[in-house]
Amino acid sequence: MSTFSVVIPSYNDADMLRECLRALAVQTRAPDEVIVVDNGSTDDTSAVARAAGARVVLEPERGVLHATAAGFDAAAGEIIGRLDADSRPLPDWVELVLARFDADPTTDAVTGSGTFYGCGAFWRFVGRRLYLGGFFLFVSVFIGRTPVFGSNFAMRREVWEDVRGRIHLDDPRAHDDLDISCVLDPDTGVDYDRDLLMPVSARPFATFAGFQRRASWAFHLLGVNLREIPWHTRVLAGAAGRRRRRKRQRAASGISPRSVPASRE
């Protein structure tokens, strides 16, 4: 089985981080390393991480894209997982993620959606069906491929090394998951697993101003990437990439069409 690193960017999220690390400590398949990227926190984020046995990487340049890049660069695993400090991975999260990669050599990244805690039934529905459901549907239409969700994804190390030079580190409004999704090579096999759900906090809905800021940054970053590679080019390249992946799946030793996990790619 592949080696697995988990990267968690954190900025002043010590309390939530503590719970995330507790959830990682009881995984049915323990990660080979956990890296917490302290993105200039003024609370005890680093102390909480070290107390839980995590490796701390300091990234003073503020911004989640900078923090994610620093963590991914430092990771030693063949597969690099990405969680947020408010993620609460279920006990079999690592095991399920690795099983997807080990079952299909053409799988380059795996992602799933989320469920929200800390809110009522109405906001749980809005969060999962409209907020995250809209993210996957809307972004996939615009970039011609399935995006990855920052609180719940993993990718092969070589995929990160390929996209590292194309992400927009100089853009202070860049979301890491959206930017990575936009710059992935068309041949990258991204699997969306409907069963790979991640509990995350409902803080995106805490204030309208915060929600509006997140949305404006997302539209901004989509615009940046679509100016570099137009929509129609992305869609055609994505379709061609999926066709080539299906050929690789058929040709892969020991992989038959029936044994390949279903994917939205």
MARGU-823982 format. One record per residue: residue in one letter; z negated, x negated, y of N, C-alpha, C in turn. Coordinates in steps of 0.02 Angstrom, whole numbers, plus 32768, in hexadecimal, padded with zeros to 4 digits. Atoms other than C-alpha are relative to their C-alpha. Example, Ala and Ser with C-alpha at 12.3 -4.5 7.8 and 13.67 -1.06 7.14 Angstrom:
% residues 2
A80007FD37FC57E7A7D997F1F80007FD3803C/S8003802A7FC57E9B7D547FCB7FDB80278037/
***
This chain:
% residues 265
M80007FD67FC480008000800080007FD4803E/S7FF980267FC280297FC480AF7FBD7FF88023/T803C80097FD67FA37F7C81228006802B803E/F80017FCC7FCC7F6F7FF281AC7FCF7FED8038/S8029800B7FC47F2E7FD1825D7FFE80418028/V80077FC67FD47EEC805B82CE7FF17FE78046/V800980137FBA7EFC8046838A7FE8803C8028/I801D7FCA7FD77E9280AE84027FF87FE88047/P800B800F7FB97EAB809A84BE7FC68029801A/S803A7FDB7FE67E0E80CB851D7FF07FEA8047/Y8017800D7FBC7DDD80D985D37FC5802F800F/N803D7FDA7FF27D29811285F47FF9803D7FD2/D80057FCA80317D29817985547FCF7FEE7FC9/A802E801B80337C94812B84FB7FE680357FD2/D801E7FCC802B7C4881CE84BD8033801C7FCF/M7FCC7FE7802E7CEB8212847680167FCA7FCF/L7FED8038802B7D18816784327FD07FF87FC6/R8033800780347C75816183D1800F80307FC6/E7FF27FCE80337CA48201837580417FF07FDB/C7FC18013801F7D5581C583547FF57FC87FCD/L800D8038802C7D15812483087FD680157FC3/R80267FE580397C998185829C802F80217FCE/A7FD07FE0802D7D2A81EA8257802A7FCD7FDA/L7FDA803580217D8B814B82307FD67FDD7FCB/A802C8024802F7CF3810381D67FFA80247FBD/V80087FDA803E7CF8818C8151804480147FE2/Q7FBE7FF2801C7DB28188812880027FF27FB5/T7FF8800A80487DE18198807080247FBE7FF2/R7FE1804380047E4C80FD808D7FF27FDF8043/A8015801E7FC17DFC808E810F803A7FD98020/P7FCE802A7FDF7E6F804081927FED7FB77FF8/D800E804780077E807F8481847FE27FE38040/E802180147FC27E507F70823B8004803A8031/V80017FD07FC97E227FDD82CE7FFB7FD98041/I7FFE80237FC07E4E7FA0837C7FF580328038/V800C7FD77FC47E047FEF841880167FD8803C/V7FE980227FC37E5D7FC184B87FD9801C803B/D80287FED7FC67DE37FC68548802B7FF6803E/N7FD180027FC97E527FF185DC7FDD7FFF8044/G802480077FC17DDB7FBA86657FC680308008/S80367FD07FFD7D4B802E86397FC37FE58024/T803F80127FDF7CAB8030869D7FC4801B7FD8/D80367FE8802A7C45808586137FF87FCF7FC5/D800C802E80387C10803B856B803380077FC8/T7FCA7FFA80317CB88053851580027FC47FD1/S7FFC803C802B7CBE7F9F84D67FC47FFA7FD2/A803C800580297C0B7FA38498800280327FC6/V7FFB7FCD80347C298044843880327FEA7FCB/A7FCE8017802F7CC57FFB83E97FE57FC87FD4/R801A803980277C707F5983B47FCA80177FD0/A80367FE7802B7BDA7FB7836E801C80227FC2/A7FE27FDF80397C50801782FC802B7FD17FD6/G7FD9803080257CA47F7882C080487FFA8014/A7FBC80047FE87D437F8E8324800C7FBF8026/R7FEC803A7FD87DA07EFE8374801180198046/V7FF47FEB7FBB7DA47F0A843280357FD38020/V7FCE80237FD87E3D7EDA84977FF880188047/L80087FEE7FBA7E267ED68553804580008022/E7FC17FFB7FDA7EB97F1485BB7FEF80198046/P80157FEC7FBD7E8D7F138675803680268026/E7FCA7FDB7FDE7F387F5786AA7FFC80497FEC/R800C7FBA800E7F15801086B8804180247FEC/G7FC87FD780167F85808E8661800380017FB4/V80027FF980487F9080D185B080397FDA7FDE/L7FC98026801E8039807E85917FED7FB67FFA/H8018804580037FEF7FD485BC7FCD7FF77FC8/A8035800580327F597FF6854D801D80057FB9/T7FE27FF980427FC2803084BA80277FC27FEE/A7FD9803C800D80377F9B84CA7FD37FC57FED/A802E8037800F7FA47F2284CC7FE380077FBA/G801C7FF480427F5A7F72843080337FF57FC9/F7FCC800880327FFE7F7883D180137FB67FF9/D7FF08047800380237EC383FF7FCB7FD97FD8/A8036802380227F797E9083BA7FF880137FB7/A800A7FE680447F837EF6831A80217FD37FCC/A7FE7802A80367F9B7E988277801F80287FC7/G7FE97FD780377FC67F2A8205804C80097FFD/E7FBA7FF0800980717F5081BC80108045801F/I7FFB7FBE7FE08055800381F87FCC80028038/I802E7FFB7FC78008802282A37FF780498012/G80107FBB7FEE7FB280C882C27FE680048046/R80147FF67FBB7F8D8110836C7FD780408006/L802C7FC87FF27EFB818183997FE97FFD8048/D802380007FC07EA981B5843B7FB57FFF7FF3/A8049800380087DEF81A184597FE480447FED/D80187FBD80107DDC825E844A801D801B7FBF/S7FE77FEB80417E3A826683A47FC780017FCD/R80317FFC80367DD3829B830D802580027FBE/P7FD88000803D7E38826482757FD9801C7FC5/L801E7FE4803C7E1482C881D87FF97FC87FCC/P80108038802E7DD282618144803B7FE27FDC/D7FC7801B80257E7C824E80F1803A7FED802D/W7FC9800F7FD27EE28225818E80237FBF7FEE/V7FE1804080107EFF816E8165802680047FBE/E7FE17FFB80427F25819580B0804280278003/L7FC37FD87FFB7FA4821C80DC80377FDC8025/V7FCE80257FD97FFB81B1815F80207FCA7FD5/L7FE480368029800E811D80E9802A801B7FC7/A7FDA7FE38036804B818E805E804780118016/R7FBC7FF07FE680DD81C580CC802B7FC18003/F7FDA803E7FFB8111811280EC80117FE47FBB/D7FF5801D804280FC80DA8038803080297FD6/A7FD47FD58027815E816F7FF580497FF88013/D7FBB80027FE881FA814D805C800A7FC2802C/P7FF6803D7FD8823380A180998028800C803F/T7FDA7FF27FC282A180F5811D7FD480208035/T802F7FE47FCF8207813F81727FE77FC7802C/D801480347FD081E980D6820E7FC58015802B/A80387FE67FD9816C814682687FEE80457FE5/V80197FBF8016810181DD823C7FD5801D8037/T80297FDF7FCD80B5825B82B37FF080477FE9/G80137FBA800D8060830482AF7FE8801E8040/S80177FDC7FC5801F838583277FB47FFC8004/G804880027FF77F6D83AC835B7FE180458004/T80287FC47FF47EE5842F83627FCC7FED8034/F802C800F7FC87E6E843E83F57FB980177FF3/Y80467FEE80047DB1843C83F47FE280018047/G80217FFC7FBF7D3984618483801C8038802C/C7FE47FC87FD97D8F850384B78000803E7FD4/G7FFE7FC280257DA085B984848041800A7FDB/A7FC67FF1802A7E1F860B8411804080038029/F7FC47FF97FD77E97863184A0801E7FBB8010/W7FE780427FEE7EA4857C84D980147FD77FC4/R7FE98021803E7EAF853F8426804780157FEF/F7FBC7FE7800D7F4785AE841080327FE38032/V7FD4801B7FCC7F93857984B6800D7FB67FF5/G7FF9804880097F7284C38491802D7FED7FC7/R7FD98014803B7FBC84BC83E48047801D8003/R7FBE7FDF8006804A853B83F0802C7FF4803D/L7FD880057FC38081852B84A580027FB9801B/Y800480447FE28045848284E7801F7FCC7FD1/L7FE58032802F80648416844D804180187FE0/G7FC17FE6801B80E78489840180397FF78031/G7FCD80097FCD8144848584A580137FB78009/F7FF280487FFA813483C884AE80337FEA7FCB/F7FD380158034818783AD8406804580208007/L7FBF7FDE7FFA820F842F842380267FE8803D/F7FDF80117FC18236840784D980187FB88000/V7FEE80477FFE8234834A84C880367FF17FCD/S7FCD800E8032829A834A8428804580168017/V7FC07FE97FE4832183AF8480801C7FCE8032/F7FEA802C7FCA83278335851280117FB97FE8/I7FF3804580158322829184B180277FFC7FBF/G7FD68000803B838182C684167FDE7FE87FC1/R80248016803B82F8829A839B7FB8801A8003/T80467FED8002824682C583657FD67FCD8026/P802C80307FDE81C7827883DD7FC17FF37FD8/V8041800C801E8121822C83AB7FCA80198030/F80397FE57FDA807B827783E47FCA7FCA8003/G802B80397FF6800781F4842E7FBD80027FDF/S80417FFA80217F68823783DF80047FFE7FB5/N7FF87FF680487FB28238833180447FE47FE9/F7FC3801B801C803B81C082FE7FF57FB97FE6/A80028045801A805F811D82A480487FE97FF8/M7FBD801C800880F580A9829A7FFC7FBC7FDF/R7FFC8043801D812D800E823F7FFE7FCC8037/R800680367FCF81087F6B829680447FEC801C/E7FBE80167FE981C17F3D82A0801F80328031/V7FE77FCE7FD081E67FE082FC7FE27FF28045/W802080117FC081667FB3838180207FC2801E/E7FE3803E7FE681AE7F0583908046800C801D/D7FBD7FF07FE6825A7F5283AA7FFD80248043/V80017FD87FC282277FCD84337FD87FDD8038/R802E80207FD081AB7F57848980237FEB8041/G7FDE80167FC4822D7F138502802380368027/R7FDD7FC97FDE82707FBF85327FD080318021/I802E7FD17FE181D2801B85647FF87FF0804A/H800180067FB781B28035861E7FB97FEE8018/L804380167FED81157FCF863B7FF67FFD804B/D800680047FB7813B7FC386F47FF980458021/D80057FBC7FE58130808187097FB9801A7FF8/P80467FEB8005807E80B987327FF880487FE6/R80047FBB801880A8816D86FE801B80087FB9/A7FE27FFD804380E68142864F7FCC80157FCD/H80267FEE803C809C819F85BB80177FD27FC7/D7FEB802E8034809A81298527802880227FC9/D7FDC7FE0803780CE81A684A1804580188014/L7FBF7FE87FE9815A81F2850880307FC7800B/D7FD580397FF3819D814A853F80177FDF7FBF/I7FED801D8041819A8103848F8033802D7FDE/S7FD17FD2801E81F181A0845080467FFA801D/C7FC080037FDD827A818E84D280277FC07FF0/V7FDE8040800882A080D784AD800A7FEB7FB7/L7FF4800F804782A080DD83EE804A7FFB7FF1/D7FBB80068016834180A5839D801580407FDC/P7FEA7FC2802083AA813A83617FF880007FB4/D800680038049839D80FC82AD7FB780027FE8/T80467FFF801382DE80FF82B07FEF80427FDF/G80127FC38025829F817B822E7FBB80178013/V80407FE47FEA821681E5827E7FF480407FD8/D80117FC5802781C3826382097FC980278023/Y80337FD27FE7816482F8824E7FE080237FC5/D80257FE2803880DE833081D37FD6803A801A/R80247FC57FE980A383E281F27FB880037FE8/D80447FFF801C800983C381887FD47FC9801E/L802680387FE37FD4832881EA7FE680158045/L801C7FE57FC27F6B8382826D7FC57FD58017/M8035802A7FE47EF7832482E27FD580298031/P802C7FE17FCF7E60837583367FFA7FD4803E/V800580237FC17E61834283EE7FDB802D8032/S80277FD97FD07DFA83798484802E802A802C/A7FDA7FD37FD57E32840584F780007FEA8049/R800580157FBA7E1E839B8593804280038027/P7FC47FF67FD87ED883A985C2800080428027/F80037FBF7FDF7EAD845C85F37FC38008802D/A803F7FFC7FDA7E0C84318650800C80158048/T7FF07FEF7FBA7E5D843C86FD804B800A8006/F7FB97FF57FF67F04847D873980217FC2801D/A7FE4803C7FE17F1C83E087A2800E7FCA7FCC/G7FF5803280357F0883718709803B80127FD4/F7FC77FEA80287F8183D986A480427FF68025/Q7FC480077FD77FFE83D9873280157FB68005/R7FF080477FFC7FF2831B874180217FE87FBF/R7FE380138040801583048688804880187FFA/A7FBC7FE4800580AC8377869180307FDC802E/S7FD380217FD180F38323872C80117FBA7FE9/W7FF28043801A80E2827786DD803280047FC7/A7FD27FF98038813B82B586418047800B8018/F7FBD7FF37FE681CE82FA86A4801C7FC28023/H7FEB803D7FDF81D4825B870B801B7FCE7FCD/L7FED8032803181DD81ED8670803F80157FDA/L7FC17FE8801F8261825A861D803B7FF0802E/G7FCB800E7FD082C8824886BB80137FB68000/V7FF38048800182B6818B86B880297FED7FC4/N7FDD8012803D82EF817F8604804580207FFB/L7FBF7FDF8003837C81FD861580327FE28031/R7FD280237FD383C3819D86A7801A7FC07FDF/E7FEB803D802383CA81028639803280107FC8/I7FD37FEA80368419815C85A48007804C8007/P7FF77FB87FF48465820985C97FF1802A7FC3/W80157FD18034843382A28565803480047FC8/H7FCE7FF6803484D882BA850A80087FC27FD5/T7FFC803D802784DB820484D57FC67FFC7FCF/R803B8001802B842A82128490800880317FC5/V7FF97FCD8035845182B2842F80327FE97FCB/L7FCE8018803084EE826A83E07FE77FC57FD7/A801B803A8023849881C683B67FCA80147FCF/G80357FE8802C84038222836C801C80207FC1/A7FE17FE080398472828C82FC801F7FCD7FD1/A7FE28035802984D181F282C07FCA7FD87FDC/G80378024801F842D8199829F7FE280267FC6/R801B7FD8803783ED8228823480307FFF7FC4/R7FD080048038848D822581CD7FFB7FBD7FDC/R800780428020847C816B81B07FBF7FFA7FD9/R803E8002802583C78182817E800680247FBD/R7FF87FDB803E83F6820480FC80257FD67FCC/K7FDC802D802D846F818780B27FD17FCA7FE5/R802F8033801683E6810380AC7FCF801D7FCD/Q802E7FDF802F8372817F8056802080087FBB/R7FDE7FF7804083F381A47FD0800A7FBD7FDC/A7FF38041801E841380EB7FB67FC17FDA7FED/A803E8024800C835C80B57FB37FEC80037FB6/S8014800380468320807E7F087FC4802D7FF3/G80377FD6801382B281007EB57FF6803D802B/I80067FC67FD482CD81827F3C803980307FF1/S7FCE7FCB800A832782237F107FF980328038/P80057FCF7FC9834F82AE7F8D7FC4802E7FF9/R80387FD2800982C8831D7F3E7FBD7FDF800D/S804080237FF8824282977F4A7FF27FEA8047/V800A80147FBB825D827480027FDB80378025/P80257FCD7FDC81D982D1806C802B80218035/A7FDB7FDB7FCE821E835980DC7FF17FE48045/S8008801C7FBD823A831F818F802880278032/R7FDA7FE17FCB826F8368823480357FD2801C/E7FCC802F7FEC82D782CC824E803F800E7FD8/
***
